[in-house]
Amino acid sequence: MASFTRYSTKEEDTTEEGELESEDDGDSGGESFLTDEEEFVPDEDFDDYQQDDEEPSTSSGGQDASPPAEEPSTLPAGKANIMVRDRYQVISWNIHMSDPEEDVENDRKKGTPDHDRLFRLKPLLDTIKNACLAYYHPRQNLAIDKRMVATKAHTGMTQHMKGFKLFVLADSSNGYTVDFTVYTGKSQFVSGVGLAYDSVMSLMNTEYLGSGFHLYVDNFYTSPKLFKDLFSLNVGACGTYRGNRKDVPHTDSNALKKNAPRGSIRWIREGPLVFVKWMDTREVSICSTIHSAFSGNTVKRRVKTRGGDWTTECIPCPTPIRDYNKHMGGVDMSNQLIQYYSVHHKSMRWYQTFFFHFLDIAATNSYLLHKELCREKQEEPMSHKDFLQELTAQLCGVTVKTPPAQTRSSHVPVAIAEILDVSRKASYGRRPCVNCRQTRKAKQATPWKCKECDVALCVISDRNCFEAWHS
């Protein structure tokens, strides 16, 4: 479970000063942990907490007065009724996902094989991963791709792109995060086959997921050995590949020329693997253990004729490329959903970045499960924003105030003359304003009337009789 600390305001033992890693080397400050009997309360908010702890007053007859019935809280409220701001900030600054005392023991093992770089994340990391696998069984088409979690922390796990790298397995149909691993460096995998191979095999746990899936990956992961091993597990794979990969066949007879016409296809088969090359605007290479090379599919492309005009024509397209374009975007869809309403913000500790990202994964997956359940019940699902508001209110034990449904009024201004006739006078289609005649005792002609009331009313900036009449 997550534990919380507070900054000391008095002279306390500072032997635990080195427990919390900071992105800045100059971060300091002794810290102590809250016990069951101790609760941190900011000075300026002490009165609010003290009022909650007061015992009920007694009546003049000596009997205890019954406490008033509690009304359910509602959101939004005029002031913070869940947690005061300062308390929330203190908890956010000092949140942990592991026992800090055990963190110190793990830090002493740096430089040895027993050191775990993800030790500070492990309790919540394992919980989130188990929940992702337990509450949803994915459909047949899956995708594996990387995800970058932005940070400026300087650790051995950060990349040149300024972030932590995650390898994510997602459902291609809806973007559900099925499983993920955190990249901690080259020493993470020791199989000797390579990072791409090990990251895919660790995510495709057939003992839990089962078999029969179709996996789509990009050219970073694709290799003949990986696809053959997945095929032996009854898992099909499809992905673009790099020509310099080991065991990739090279034959001049099946190679595409640089000036090959658009839509040209070449392929070669080796056992369960089929290697396809296709000429679009440039050469595209793809490998698959699922598809045949070509089954008569076409795609539309805009081409320029010799006369300089643009036209659309259909060109042949290999089946693996068609399905790759359709199913490879599962992780991208997941990243997009997470970024819509992310809770991620700057933090002083590198592991807090993961804490916020884990919350994003849990909330996004919950919303996708809500959509799946509504689909089964043939109900209309909530929007992403409304779902997160409802989820927040439920976790806080309050209810959300929903504004009353607005009924569309038929009192709208419309033109008196439906068709403007330029052959008539400029005053054609105008009638005296009813409100001006009653309130100002003046005749003001107006081209507008109320559609429901069928009375002429002025609708101008300095004389809005339409609003005054209906109020």
Secondary structure, DSSP 8 states (H G I E B T S, - for coil): --EEEEE-SS----TTTTSS--SSTT----EEE--TT-----GGGHHHHHHHH----B-TTS-B---------EES-SS-SS--HHHHHHHHHTEESS-HHHHHHHHTTTTSTT--TTTTTHHHHHHHHHHHHHS----SEEEEEEEEEE----STTB-TTSEEEEEEEEETTT--EEEEEE---GGG--SSS-HHHHHHHHH--HHHH-S--EEEE-TTT--HHHHHHHHHTT-EEEEE--TTSTT----STT---TT--TT-EEEEEETTEEEEEEESSSEEEEEESS--S-SS-EEEEEEE-TTS-EEEEEEE--HHHHHHHHHTTHHHHHHHHHHHT------SSHHHHHHHHHHHHHHHHHHHHHHHHHHHHT-----HHHHHHHHHHHHHT-EE---------S--EEES-SS--TTS-TTTT-EE-HHHHHHT----EESEEETTT--B--EETTEEHHHHHH-
